[in-house]
Amino acid sequence: MQTTVTRHLSQDPVLKNLVDKITFRELSINSKGVYLDLLGSIISQQLSTKVANVIAGRFRALFPNDNPQPRLLLEKDIDTLRSAGLSRQKAAYLQNVADFFQRENLLEKDWSDMDNDEIIRYLTQIKGVGKWTVEMILMFSLSRPDVLPLDDLGIRMAIAELYNLSETGKAMHQRMTEVAEAWQPYRSYACLYLWRHKDGG
């Protein structure tokens, strides 16, 4: 897999510079599953990693075996959830996820029968779950190799810098989409390289 991906991405001379100096990384290293990863994503929004980890630990500790199954999460009142350090809004969003997964019977779902766009449309029905969040789930929970999260500031900044793009708004979005066409079907891996580049390699 590594050789196939790196050989393909190296056909883009700009990306080749990154491929040559940054260690290849596989997708989906620490996934706990779509449901738990969605909860974790909501908890961590707009927080530093350190703070998010503390709050996530307190949140899990509210449940037997640190396991916030949908039924148990829905039984908690908002104030109890807030005692873990969650805002009222985030607590409500977590319960929205739990309600959706319980009603749709999704805990054991095999997501392979849905393509990326279908999953984005499906999960963004949940209030509090946006497109970027689902794109991260696609990449890091479901190991989808061809996701292009252009709502991600780091990705936009890296593409604009490396490809000397000066457009703005919709024109910039279109140019970035065009640049990334050459990376298919491994746009997720290209993004891993772009993130590493922005983080200093």
VMD Tcl script that draws the C-alpha trace (Angstrom):
set ca {
  {0.00 0.00 0.00}
  {2.74 2.46 0.96}
  {4.62 2.05 -2.32}
  {1.44 2.40 -4.37}
  {0.39 5.59 -2.58}
  {3.79 7.26 -2.52}
  {4.49 6.41 -6.16}
  {1.15 7.89 -7.23}
  {1.44 11.06 -5.15}
  {5.04 11.57 -6.30}
  {3.76 12.16 -9.81}
  {2.85 15.62 -8.50}
  {6.24 17.35 -8.29}
  {5.10 19.56 -5.40}
  {3.87 16.64 -3.32}
  {6.96 14.61 -4.26}
  {9.06 17.02 -2.20}
  {6.91 16.19 0.83}
  {6.78 12.45 0.13}
  {10.58 12.34 -0.09}
  {11.17 13.97 3.30}
  {8.14 13.01 5.44}
  {7.62 9.50 6.82}
  {4.59 7.72 5.34}
  {1.67 7.29 7.73}
  {-1.19 4.80 7.48}
  {-4.77 5.88 8.09}
  {-6.84 4.83 11.12}
  {-4.39 4.31 13.94}
  {-6.52 4.93 17.04}
  {-10.14 4.57 15.92}
  {-12.62 3.47 18.59}
  {-15.45 3.24 16.05}
  {-17.66 5.85 14.41}
  {-19.93 6.45 17.41}
  {-17.21 6.95 20.01}
  {-15.02 8.89 17.58}
  {-17.91 11.26 16.87}
  {-18.38 11.86 20.60}
  {-14.67 12.50 20.95}
  {-14.64 14.90 18.04}
  {-17.46 16.97 19.53}
  {-15.76 17.07 22.93}
  {-12.46 18.23 21.44}
  {-13.81 21.02 19.22}
  {-12.16 24.39 19.93}
  {-10.08 22.93 22.77}
  {-6.40 22.15 23.14}
  {-5.53 18.47 23.03}
  {-4.59 18.49 26.72}
  {-7.87 20.06 27.87}
  {-9.92 17.87 25.53}
  {-8.30 14.72 26.92}
  {-9.07 15.76 30.50}
  {-12.73 16.49 29.72}
  {-13.09 13.31 27.65}
  {-11.74 11.29 30.57}
  {-14.18 12.90 33.00}
  {-17.02 12.32 30.53}
  {-16.22 8.61 30.12}
  {-15.94 8.22 33.89}
  {-19.65 9.06 34.17}
  {-20.45 5.62 32.67}
  {-19.87 2.00 33.68}
  {-16.60 0.75 32.22}
  {-16.04 4.24 30.76}
  {-18.46 3.28 27.98}
  {-21.05 5.98 27.07}
  {-23.47 3.73 25.21}
  {-26.38 5.63 23.58}
  {-29.05 4.53 26.05}
  {-26.89 5.44 29.05}
  {-25.86 8.77 27.56}
  {-29.47 9.69 26.87}
  {-30.41 8.88 30.47}
  {-27.96 11.48 31.82}
  {-29.30 14.96 32.44}
  {-27.47 17.91 30.94}
  {-26.17 19.14 34.29}
  {-24.55 15.78 34.98}
  {-22.81 15.90 31.62}
  {-21.74 19.47 32.26}
  {-20.07 18.36 35.50}
  {-17.40 16.76 33.29}
  {-16.51 20.20 31.94}
  {-18.74 20.20 28.88}
  {-20.66 23.25 27.74}
  {-24.44 22.95 27.66}
  {-24.31 23.01 23.86}
  {-21.73 20.24 23.60}
  {-23.64 18.10 26.09}
  {-26.75 18.47 23.91}
  {-24.77 17.61 20.78}
  {-23.43 14.43 22.41}
  {-26.98 13.38 23.22}
  {-28.01 14.17 19.64}
  {-25.40 11.69 18.43}
  {-26.55 9.09 20.94}
  {-30.18 9.55 19.93}
  {-29.38 9.22 16.21}
  {-27.25 6.11 16.65}
  {-29.88 4.49 18.87}
  {-32.83 5.29 16.59}
  {-30.95 4.24 13.45}
  {-29.39 1.17 15.10}
  {-25.90 2.18 13.95}
  {-23.51 0.88 16.61}
  {-22.70 -2.26 14.63}
  {-23.29 -0.79 11.19}
  {-21.04 -1.82 8.31}
  {-20.39 1.51 6.60}
  {-18.82 -0.07 3.52}
  {-22.15 -0.02 1.65}
  {-22.17 3.81 1.65}
  {-19.84 6.10 -0.28}
  {-18.23 9.19 1.23}
  {-20.86 11.67 0.07}
  {-23.68 9.45 1.32}
  {-22.10 9.21 4.77}
  {-21.57 12.98 4.89}
  {-25.21 13.63 4.01}
  {-26.39 10.99 6.49}
  {-24.38 11.97 9.56}
  {-24.67 15.74 9.10}
  {-28.38 15.29 9.80}
  {-27.27 15.20 13.44}
  {-27.37 18.69 14.96}
  {-23.85 19.52 16.06}
  {-22.12 17.33 13.45}
  {-20.75 19.28 10.49}
  {-19.15 18.27 7.22}
  {-15.57 18.63 8.46}
  {-16.29 16.38 11.43}
  {-17.66 13.65 9.17}
  {-14.70 14.02 6.81}
  {-12.39 13.35 9.76}
  {-14.51 10.28 10.61}
  {-14.19 9.09 7.01}
  {-10.42 9.47 7.12}
  {-9.52 8.33 10.61}
  {-12.38 6.03 11.67}
  {-13.26 4.42 8.35}
  {-9.84 4.69 6.68}
  {-11.30 6.10 3.47}
  {-8.29 6.88 1.24}
  {-9.84 9.58 -0.97}
  {-11.21 12.38 1.21}
  {-10.47 16.06 0.55}
  {-11.46 18.20 3.58}
  {-11.26 21.68 2.09}
  {-13.06 23.11 5.12}
  {-9.86 22.38 7.05}
  {-7.83 25.56 7.52}
  {-4.51 23.72 7.62}
  {-5.19 21.98 4.31}
  {-6.26 25.21 2.63}
  {-3.20 27.06 3.92}
  {-0.83 24.32 2.81}
  {-2.27 24.06 -0.70}
  {-2.32 27.84 -1.15}
  {1.29 28.11 0.02}
  {2.76 25.18 -1.90}
  {0.92 25.85 -5.16}
  {1.17 29.67 -4.98}
  {-2.58 30.21 -5.22}
  {-3.91 33.73 -4.87}
  {-7.62 33.30 -5.55}
  {-10.23 33.84 -2.86}
  {-13.68 32.49 -1.99}
  {-15.31 30.08 -4.42}
  {-12.56 30.59 -6.97}
  {-9.97 29.40 -4.44}
  {-12.11 26.38 -3.55}
  {-12.36 25.49 -7.24}
  {-8.61 25.85 -7.81}
  {-7.81 23.67 -4.81}
  {-10.24 21.02 -6.03}
  {-8.52 21.09 -9.41}
  {-5.05 20.81 -7.85}
  {-6.19 17.79 -5.83}
  {-7.68 15.94 -8.81}
  {-4.22 14.56 -9.59}
  {-4.04 13.00 -6.12}
  {-7.10 10.76 -6.59}
  {-7.73 8.10 -5.37}
  {-5.39 8.94 -2.46}
  {-6.38 12.47 -1.46}
  {-6.58 11.46 2.23}
  {-2.91 10.50 2.15}
  {-2.02 13.72 0.37}
  {-3.71 15.58 3.22}
  {-1.64 13.69 5.77}
  {1.47 14.97 4.05}
  {0.05 18.51 3.92}
  {-0.76 18.48 7.64}
  {2.71 17.21 8.47}
  {4.18 19.94 6.29}
  {2.22 22.60 8.17}
  {3.37 21.10 11.47}
  {6.99 21.31 10.39}
  {7.34 17.80 8.94}
}
mol new
graphics top color blue
foreach p $ca { graphics top sphere $p radius 0.5 }
foreach p [lrange $ca 0 end-1] q [lrange $ca 1 end] { graphics top cylinder $p $q radius 0.2 }
display resetview
